[in-house]
Every structure is written in C-alpha cells, then in structure tokens.
Amino acid sequence: MARIIYCHPGRTKYDYHIYTDLDFWDARRVLRSLATVKRNFGEWPPGDEFPTQVVGFDLNSRVSREIEKRIARTITSPPRHVIVRSMMFQGYFEFDPLKYYPKHWPESLIFHFTYARLPLGQALLNNAYQTVQLTLVEGNMRVERVQRDKKYDPIIKNIKDARRHALVPSCF
C-alpha cells in the first residue's frame, strides 16, 4: 500500500534510489539490512509526503525486487514528524484514515494501528502530566493532547525499563 517514486538517474549518485511515503522508522524496520534508509528533506518529492528514501550501490535485481515488494506490502501511516509539528503548532493533528488504511478495516483496528504508530516517546505528546487521545471528527482521525487525571510515574523494575524511561533529549 506504500507508494514508490523512482529517482531520476541524473539526480542521484546512487545506483538504486527510490522515495517512499512509508515513515523513516517503519522503513528501517521493514527493510532491515537490504539497503540504506535515509530521510528525505528535499523539495521534490516533498519530505512531508515522501519522508523516506532508500538508496544503495551495486544492488542486484533480486534485492531491488525484494525491497519494492516489502515496501508495497506495508501499510502506511502519517509521518511522525508531521504529527509532532502539527501538535506543536496547532495543538492537534487531523488526517483522513481512508487515505492511509484499507477501507475494510473496522474502526477499532484503525484506532489501534494509529495509536501504535504514534511517537509516544516525544515529551510533546506523552509526558507525566499529558497524554494523547484519538477521536473521530467528521470522518477524520484527530490526535490531541489531554490532561492526565494524576501525574504518571512509571515503575522501573529492570534495566530495560530504566533505558526506556531515561531522560534524554527527544529527537527524530
């Protein structure tokens, strides 16, 4: 379901260069070690619509077909940096779920999938005093911050939990 745009050979230094509307972190997980995944900060195609580029030198046709097959089977979601930017400037983020998710999905699955893809490690979206809430507003999915009932203090039981809740600068 993800879209692919091929880069013109005259505009790249790589043997294999494509742009995709799959989020950067999702593309890294899907492609693993097949090719190098980079962010797209360019003007064409726009980085907000196609946030990821996949590049490689000397990739054979079997590897390139596998990359394109994996990307084509992946379900996209709104790019994380667009969500965070909208939350920072507007206080909410709204999008049409039919643009990203299959039409036959029930509402509960759309909510689950959207919540799982949110960048909840960002203090802007999820902190000790605020969290996010998903709602449907006139057919659009809306992500907005809401105040927690009481301060959330995570219980840290092991080193893995401590790493997850470390106070470090959040960035993309």
N, C-alpha and C positions, 0 to 999 in steps of 0.2 A: 504494500500500500504506500510505501515511501516513494517519492519521486526522485529521479536521477537526471542531472543535466551534465552532458559531456563538455569538458573544457576544450576550446579550440587549440589544436597543437601549436599554433603560433603564439599563443598567450601563456604558455607554460614551459617550465624547464624539466618537467617530469615526463616519463614515458606513458604513465597512466594517471589521469587526473579527472575526477568527477566531483560534482557538487550534489548534495542530497538535502532534503528537508528533514531528515532524521536529526534529533538533537545530538550534540557532540558526545555526551556521556553515554547515550544509548548506542551510538555508532561504535564507540570504543568497545563496549561490551559485546556487541553483535559480531564485529569483525576480528576481535582479539588480536592475533598476530599475522593476519593475512596481508595487511597494508598499513601505512601510516595514516592516522586520522588527525586532521588539523581543523582549527576553527576557521570560519570564513568571515573576515572583517571587511570584505570588499563591497564595492558598489554594484557590480554585476557578477553574478546574480546577487540580489540584496541579502546581507547577512542575517536579517530578521526572518526572511522567508526560507533561505537555504543556509542554515548556520554551520554546516559541516562540509569539509572537502576531504576526499580520500585520494591519496597520492601514492605513487610507487615507481621504482626503477626496475626495469627488466622483469616485469611480471608476465608469466606465460598466459596463454588464453584460458587455461583451466582455472587458474587463480582469479583472473578477472571475471570469468563467468560465475564463480562461486561468490565473489564479492557482490556482484549485481543481484544474484539470486537471494542472498541473505538480506540485502537491503530492500529488495522488492517485497519480501515476505513480512517485513517488520511493520508494525502499526506505529504511526507517528503520534506525537502529542505536541502541544505548543512548546516552543523552545524555552528553556528555563530562564535564560537571560531576559527574554521578553516579558515573562511573568514577573520577575523581580523588578524590572524597570517600571512596569505599569503599576505594581503595588507601591513602589516608592513615590511616584509622581501623582497617581490618581487615588491610591488607597484601595483599589480593587483591580482585578483583571477579568475580562469577559471575552468569551470566544464561542463560536458555533461548534458544538460537539460533532455535528454531522460532517464537518469539513475534515475532521481527523479520524473519527472512529466509524466502524461499519454500521450501517443503518439497522441491521438486525439485532444489535446489542441491546439488552434491556438497560433501563436507567440505572439500576443498581451496579451493573458492571462498568458503566461509564464513570459513575462516581468513584468506584474502587480503583479503576485504572488511572483516573486523573489524580486522585489523592496519592497513589503510589509513585507517580512521576513528579510530584511537586518537590522543589528543592527545600525540604524542611530543615536542612542544616543551616540555612540562611537565617540570621537573627531577625531580619526584617519580617519574615513570615512566621517564625516559630521561636519564641523565647519563653522565659519564665512567667511572663505576665500576659502574653498574647499568643493566639494560635490562629489557624485558618479555618474557614468554614466554606463548604461548597453548597451552592444553591442553583436552582434553575430559575432564570428570569426571562420570561417570554421566549422560551426555546433556546436561550443561550446559557452556557455554564458560567457561573460567576464565582470567583475565588476572592474572598475578602477576609481581612483580619477581624477577629473578635477578641474581646477581653476574656481572660480565664476567670473562673469563679474565685480561685485562690492561686497563690504562687505555686508553680510546679517545680519541685526539687527532685531530680532524678535520683534513684537509688543505685549506687555504684557498688557492684558485688565483685567484679574481677577487673583485670587489666583491659580487657576488650571494651567493657563499659566505660572505663576511665578514658580510653582513647576516643571513644565516640562522643563523650561529653567534655572534651578538653576545650578550654577557652582559647581559641586561636582565631586569627582574622579569617573571615569567610570571604571567599572569592570564587570566581568561576575560572 
